[in-house]
Amino acid sequence: MPIKLSVLDRSPVNEGEDSVLGILNTVKLAQKADELGFHRFWVAEHHGSDVLVSSSPEVLISHLISKTKRIRVGSGGVMLQHYSPFKVAENFNLLSVLAPGRVDLGVGRGPGGLPTTTRALLATTNSEPVSFTEKLDYLDRYLLSQENEGLRAQPVPSVPPELYVLGTGESSAKLASEQGLPYVYAHFINGDEQLLKDSLSVYRTKFNFAKDRIPGLILAISVLFAETEEEAKRLAGEKVTYKVHLDSGKSLAIYSLELAQRLGEQANEPFTIEAAPTSIIYGTKETVLSKIQAISQLHNIEEVMILPTAHEFEQRIQAYEWLSAGIEHSNEGEKLNDN
């Protein structure tokens, strides 16, 4: 089965580096991904972070579509809980007018930051909060140019942005299936094999075909390269994800124990912190490729989105080059076998 490769970039910076460098590197990486034939290039949304500095995907996307030629560009994702669905639809419709057929809108229900940044992002009103499910439904209708309470998101593009639901479990898979929307499973956040299988099963069996759309799946994975398999295993073992479990039932994953502690304290409710190995596809450039092919075939997913663990610009470029060359060679081999 031929595999499409895409990229997720979070504009990381190393200690002592200027955040400006993180954004400029993302622009260069998007251009490189475009040159190498990757299918999509998505940028993340994080707030109040000194390490991951992409805070406004739609603004960054507007620049990236002007600096690339072919590749689809999108958000991975817009944290919809913070925003008006109408305004998000307007923003991405406008982007789609500027780059027809090249704009994706991935949305997630996570906060993208600590509770203090969430409170800073939300306007103080006396209105009742709107659930993520309701916001997603409104957003979908606006993007389909359907009127809601007499409103239509302008401008109306000739090719609307493609809307995706991001998630890490059965509840998000169920939501995507009920809305009849494509689903992106963030394996790099939760790589539990049984949960992945169950989530994909929920999505496929409960998909709502009434909206005249077909299921679409992307697996987003973190990749780590080293000279030997042993070295890669050692480096991967050093990566730890901290899961903050709140008394209210919510769980959030974060990559720093200090930030996990701050998140729990700012939530104003009892919490516990669980340390777990980060879900990473690791190995040499040859074995990482074979592992990507294996997980793609096992779950029958034709598109894989990669997130290199490395923050260094040169190492991310190298990861793109290795994977692009390897997948191209593998896909060509499959075509010859089919003939």
ABEGO torsion letter per residue (X at the ends): XBBBBBBBBAGBBBBGBBAAAAAAAAAAAAAAAAAAGBABBBBBBBBGBAABABABAAAAAAAAAAABAABBBBBOBBBAAABBAAAAAAAAAAAAAABBGABBBBBBABAGEBAAAAAAABBBBABBBBBAAAAAAAAAAAAAGBBBGGBBBOBBBABBBBBBBBBABAAAAAAAAAAGBBBBBBAAABABAAAAAAAAAAAAAABBAAAGBBBBBBBBBBBBBBABAAAAAAAAAABBBBBBBBAAGBBBBBABAAAAAAAAAAAGBBBBBBBBBBBBBBEBAAAAAAAAAAAAAAAGBABBBBBBABABAAAAAAAAAAAAAAAAAAAAAAAAAAX
